[in-house]
Amino acid sequence: MTDNVTPREVVEPKKAKPEEKEDWKSFGWFLIKLVIVVLLFRTFVFTSFNIPSESMMPRLLVGDYLFAQKWSYGYSRYSLPFDVDVGEGRVFASLPEHGDVAIFKHPIDKSDYIKRVIGLPGDTVQMVDGQLVLNGEPVPKERIEDFVVELPVGERCYSGRFAMQTETGMPACRYPQYRETLPNGVSYNVLDLGIVGVDNTPPVVVPDGHVFMMGDNRDNSQDSRRPSVSGGWVGLVPTENLVAEASFMYWSWGNGVRWNRIFEGI
């Protein structure tokens, strides 16, 4: 009996070791393939972005997290990871459309910004008393219901005159809201908080290879209405600096999870 038991006790561990090695090898290859898929996905398909400021209210709120599709405008060194040099301009380049919400690199400091495309090459853009004028024609602007947004803890409204409380007693802001419709039919809501300096601007003809960007929160957005300043106003944005087109939100956090915003299109 002893002679029969001993061989089995010796042989069984030897059979298990190759299986364990094979399991670790398979798991390692799985991780390598996963990393490759994620890198390809982030390089050519989608990138993620979170909203750090109020410049795109009411559409985008601080604490929104979104995916943006990279193939919309083609690829440049600014839209590829690790600042890969693909030469000047873009590969598979395509101009955005009026009204697109796009992520781009600041012309000077190369930080990430997100704004709405208002002017394309050849367009003339001007602001007159808070009214957007595109190619000499005022863009229709309709007054709609006020935009009410709860205040995150420790934050304040743009001005004290917009402060309020919700029915549940939460501090909030109530901002005047308008519906703007571009000539191509794209409509979106904007906030107009009163007359400020950039509500009146000279006409600007958008040059080739550039776009004119504006925030939907018109009086609280550093966009193309003034020349580029590092860390601030963006001026006219080279199309080479476009990174991706905002697509949909996958997470939103304010004073808690904003479930109604998750998976909303932009």
Residue, then its C-alpha position, 0 to 999 in steps of 0.5 A: m500500500t505504501d508503494n502505491v500511495t507515495p508515487r501519487e503524492v509525488v506526481e500530483p504536485k508536479k502536474a499542478k505546477p505547469e498549470e499554475k504557470e500557464d494560468w499566470k502566463s494567460f493572465g499576463w497576456f490578458l493584461i497586455k492585450l487590455v492595456i493595448v486596447v485601452l491605449l488604442f481606444r484613448t488614442f483614436v476613439f474617445t477621451s475623457f474630460n471633466i468640467p472645471s468651470e462654469s463657462m459652459m453653463p447651462r449645458l455643462l456644470v462643474g463636476d460633469y464628466l464626459f467622453a469626447q470622440k476624437w475622430s470627428y476632426g481628425y488627429s494632430r499632435y494635440s489630440l494624440p497622447f504623449d504629444v506624438d509629432v505627426g507634423e503640422g496640421r491634422v491627419f484625416a482633418s475635418l472642420p467642426e460644424h457650427g454649434d459643436v461643443a469641442i475640447f481644444k488646447h489653449p493656443i499659448d499654454k496648451s491647457d485643455y478648454i471646452k467651448r462651443v464652435i461659433g465661427l468657421p474660417g471666412d465667418t464674421v463674428q460680432m457681439v452687439d449689446g449681448q446679441l451674437v451677430l454672425n455674417g452680418e445677421p443677428v442670431p435668433k435669441e429667445r427668452i425662456e425660463d430661468f436656469v436654476v442650479e444648486l450651489p455646491v458647498g462653499e461656492r457663490c453665485y456670479s452676483g448676489r442678485f442671482a442668489m436664491q433658495t430652492e423649495t428644500g432650502m438649498p442655496a441656489c442661483r437663478y440665471p436669465q436663460y435664452r435659446e439661441t439658434l444658429p443658421n444651420g439649425v443648431s439650437y442651445n441655451v445660453l446665459d446672459l447676466g447683463i451687459v459686460g465688456v465683451d457684449n460689444t465687440p468689433p467684427v472679426v473675420v475668422p482666418d483660414g485654419h482657425v475657429f471662433m469659440m464661445g462659452d454658453n455662459r456668455d458673461n462668464s467665459q474667457d473665449s475668442r472675444r479677446p486675444s489669447v492670454s496664457g491661463g485666460w482668454v483663448g483668442l482665435v483657436p487654430t484648428e490644429n489645436l482641436v482635440a475632440e468633440a464632446s459626446f456624452m456625460y458618463w458621471s456628474w457630481g454636485n452636492g451628490v450624484r446628479w443621476n439625471r445627467i448621466f449618459e446625457g448627450i451633449 
